[in-house]
Amino acid sequence: MRWLLSTTVVAAGFALAAGSAQALDLTIVSWGGAYTASQQKAYHDPYMAANPDINIINDDNAAEGLAKVRAQVESGNVTWDIVDMVAADAITACDEGLIMEIDPDTWLAPAPDGTPASEDFFAGTLTPGGTNCFIPQIVYSTTFGYRTDVFEGEQPTTIADVFDLEKFPGKRSLERRPINNLEWALLADGVAPADVYGMLSTSEGVSRALAKLDTIKDQVVWWTKGAQPPQLLADGEVVIASAYNGRLFSAIAEKNQPIAMLWDRQVFDLDGWVVPVGVKDLDAVKKYLHFATDTQRLADQAKFISYGPARYSSAPLVGNHADLGIDMKPHMPTDPNNAKTLFDFDYVWWADHRAELDEVFNTWLAK
């Protein structure tokens, strides 16, 4: 009996050892390309090095994040643990009860001086639209890049130039969604920035924006993932493309492509983490988020891509690119020289109008 008991204990010990050696997979959904690479270097690799029991799996389907989170939660089959979402989609997901509410001062690390997280993230960014399901990581912009070797003499400098096929001929690339495109169309058509959302709140305003987009529609290559427009520019398939500023920075500074930035009417937005309702291991998710959103980690991401960290305490720590050695501050969308003609994006308005305008836009695309 004693022999049998000791054998059972030893066997149980082996089972525990085997179980502890089994890494827990965390599936983190992001945007792919240079952006996921920056997260891998700043967050995932150091976290896995410090926590060998965790294996992070990247999924690059954030562009479909809202729809897929909805499908997973409603089916009761949640396979994603953490999802990278823009603020407007996070507001919708929170309102629908698809993602978890977050207590920033228990989930997230304080600033190095002890300032609680709720006071250290940029004002209002933890509660976009009055929700509290969102952890901001970065301030980024969607803007335009263009090939510098295509146009002789004058180069495009304004949003109106994007729509000017006579002066700047060639294919364009735009994201396959109404957000930003409708605003840019009205701005290029002479609408004052302060009047854009009021106009888009009417059917006449939407029709005017689509009519302006009609002027370039047959020259547009549509993109759905952030890695696509820099590649389309690099391959010479298009001459002007809307893109995330950090992706363009990567193409220009890291890959030496003949591309330049057109900052006119760049659109700031927030990007951050959300947690689907029904994740399999909430404690593991919280532990990762506590690490990946602290002051140093958000500053570290800016060493690899030109997006501004969303914490006050992180901003002074932004320095040189980790590999190139160049000062990253002038490449940030928030730099005063880049933000002179910033367009004030209203993500709360989009959360209220997205479903309706998606339908209108997709109908227009199909014509």
N, C-alpha and C positions, 0 to 999 in steps of 0.2 A: 504493500500500500504506500509506504514511504517512498519507494522507488518510483511508483506510478505518479505520485504527487510531484516529486522533483522533476520528472520528465515533462509533466504538464506545464509546470512553471517555466522550464527552459524553452519549451515550444512556444508558450505565450510570449516569452521575451524575444524570441526570433521574430514572431509575428509583429510585435511592436516595432522592432528595429526595421523590419521590412516596410512597415507602414510609414515610419518617419522618413524613410529614404524616398518615399514616393512624393514627388513635388506636386504642389497644388497649382493647377493652371488658372491664371487670370486672363480672360479675354478682354483686351482693351481696344476699343474701336476708334479709329482716327481717320485722317485724310490721305495717308500715303505719302510717297515721294519725300521731298526735302523736309516736310513738316514732321512726319512720323520719324524720320531719321534724327531730327533734332530732339524729339522726345526720347528716342531710344538712347541717345548719348547722355542727355541731361537727367532723365528719370529712370528709365527701365534698367539700363545696364548697372548703374550704381545700386539700385534697389535690389536687383537679383544677386549682386555680389555680396551685399550685406544680409540677404535673406535667401540662402541657397535652397530653402524649401519651397520657394515660389518660382514658377515658370510663367513669364509673360508672353502671351500670344497676341500678335498684332493682327487686327482685321481692318482693312482699308475701306470699309463701306459706310463711313460717316455721312457721305452725301445722301444716303438713304436712311439715315439714322432714325428720324422721327417715325417713318412708316414701319420700319422693321422693329423698333422698340414697341410700337403699338401692337403689331402682330404677335410678338413674343409674349407680351404681358397678357393680351386678351386670350391667347391660346394656353396660357399657363406653362409655356415651355421657354423659359428665359435662359438663353445661352450666352448672352453678353453680360459682362460684369461692370464695366465702366465705359461710358460713351462720350466722345467729344462732340459737343453740339454748339451751334451758334445760339445767341440769346433768344432770338425770336422763336426758334423751334423749341427751346427749353421752356419758354413761357407756355406754349401750347401743350407740351407734354406734361408740365406740372398741373395746368388747369384740368387736364383729362385724367389726372391721377396715375399716370404711367411711370413717373419717376419719383424718387423718395425726397421728402423734405429733409433739409440739412440744417443742423445746428452748428454754425461755423466755429463757435468757441469751444465745442467739445470734439468736433471732427478734425479741426485744422489747427496747425501750429501757430502760436503767437509770433510776433516779430521778435528779433533778437533782444530788443529793449523791453520786452514784456507786453507791448501793446497787443491786445487781443485781436484775433483775426478779423472779427466783425468791424474793427476800426482801422485795420491795416490794408484791406483791399479797397481799391478806388471806390469812392462814394457811390452807392446805388448799384454797384456791379454784382453784389451778392444777391440782390433782390430785384432783378429786372422785371418791370411790369407789376411789381408788388408780390411776386412769387418768391419762394425761398428754397428752390430745388437745384440751384446752379452754383458751381464753384468756378469763377472766372480764372483763366490762365493768362490770356494774352489780349492785348489790343492790337488788332491787325487792320489792314485796309485792303479793299479790292480796288485796283486801279488798272492802268493800261501799260503794256510794254509794246515797243515797236522795233522793227529791224532798222538799224542805223545805216545799213549798206544798200537800202532799196531806193530811198528818195534822194534825188539830186538837189542840193541846195537846201531849201527850207525843210525843216523837220516838223512833224506834228507836235503841237504844244497845248491844244485845248480840246475839250470834249467835243466841240463842234467839228474838229478835224477828223475825229473817228467816223463821223457820218458823211464826210466829204470825199466821195469816190472820184471826183474829177481832179481835185488837187492832190489827193493821196490815194491813187488806185491800188487795188489788190484785195485779197481775201482778209476778212476779219474773223476773230473767234470771240464768241460771247458765251456766257454760261447759260445752260438750257433751263432757265427759270425766269420769272418776272422780276424778282428782286434785283435792284440796281439798274437793270436794263430799262425799266419804265421811267425811273428817275432820270437817268442819263439822256434818254430820248427827249424828255421835256426840257431839260436844261439845254440840250443842243438845239432845241427848237425855239429858244429864247425865253423860256419861262424862268422867272426869278426863283432862286433857291427856296426862299421863304414860302412860295406859293405852290410848291410841287405837291405836297401831300394833300392840300386842300383840293387841288385839281384832280389828283388821282382818286379822291373820294367820290368823284362823279363819273358817270359813264362817258360823258363827253371828254373828260380828261384822259381816261384810259384809251379811248378811241384815238385821241390826238397822239398819245405816246406810241401806240401801235402803228399809226400812219407814218410816224417818223422812222420807226424800225423797219417798216416796209421799204423805205428808200435804200436800205442796205441788205435786206433779207436774203436776196439771191447770192450775196457775197459772204454770207456768214457760215462758218464751221462751228457747230455748237459743241461745247464741252460740258462734262458732268463731273469730272474729278480734277482736283487741283493740280495734279502733275501734268495734265494734258496741254494747257495753253503754252507753258514754256517750251514744251517739246515741239509743239506745232510751229512756234516761232523759230526754234533752233533748226528745224528741218526745212524751213522756208515755205511751209504750206500756207502760212498766213503772214501778213505784214504788220498787223496790229491785233492785239489780243487783250481782253480783260483777264486779270489774274490776281492772285494774292501777292501782296508786295514781297513777302518772304520768298516765294517761289521765283519771282523775277530776280531778287537779289542773288539767289543761288545760281541762276543761269548766267548772270552778269559777272559776279565777283568770283565765284568758285569755278565756273566752267568756261569763262572768257568768251561767251557768245556775243555776237554783234547786236546787242539789244540795249535799249535805253528805257528809262521810266518816264511815263507821262503822268505827272502827279495831279493834273487839273481835275477837280471834282472827285478826288479819291474819297472812298466811303469807309469810314471807321466802323468796326463792329467788334463785338466781344465773342470770344470763343472759350469754352470751358467744359468741365466735366459734369456729367449727370450719372445717376445710378438708377437703373431700371428697378421697378418694384418686383420683388421675387428673386433677387440674386441669390446664388447658392451659398455664399459665405460672406456675409456682410462684414464680419470682423476683419477678414483679410482685405476687403475693399477699403474699409476705413483706415487700416494701417498703411496701405499704399498711398491713399490720398493725403494723409497727414504728412508723409514724406515728400510726395511729388509736388505739393503746393506750398512748401515752406519758402521762406525768403530767399535762401541760397539757390534752391532748385529752380525757381522761376527766373532768377538772374542768370543761372547757368544756361537755360535754354536760349537766351539771347546771345550766347557765345557762338551759336550754330545757325541761327536764322534771325532775320531782322524784324522780329515782333516784340512789342513792348510788354514787359511783365505787368501783371494787373495788381501788384502790391506796392504801396508807397515805399516800404523798406527795401524792395528789390531794385527799384529804379536807380539809386546811386551806385549799385554794384555792377551795373551794365558797363562792360569795358570793351576789350578787344576780342575779335573773332578768334576762336580757339586754334584754328589752323592757319588762317591768313595773317593774323596779327594786326588787322586794320581796326580802327576805332569804329564800333558799331553804332554809336549814337547818331551820326549824320545819315545813316541808312534806315533809321526808324521812321515809320509813318508820322510819328508825333513830332519829329524835328520841325522847328518853325519854318525852315526853308521849304519843307515838303508839304506843310499843312496850310499854306497861304490861302488856297482856294478849296479847302475841305468842304465836302457836302455833309450836312448834319443828318445822318441816317436815323430813322425812327423805327427801332425794332419792335416797339410796343404796337405801333400802327400796323406793322406787317403781321404781328401775331393775330390781330383782329381781322385782317383782310386776306391772309395768305390763301386759304382754301378757295375762296371765291376767285381770286386773281390767277391762281394756278389753273383753274378750269378755263378761264377766259384766254389765258396765254397759250395753253395747250391746244385749244380750238384754233387760235390764230396760227400756231405753228403748223397745224395739219392742212391749212388752206394752200 
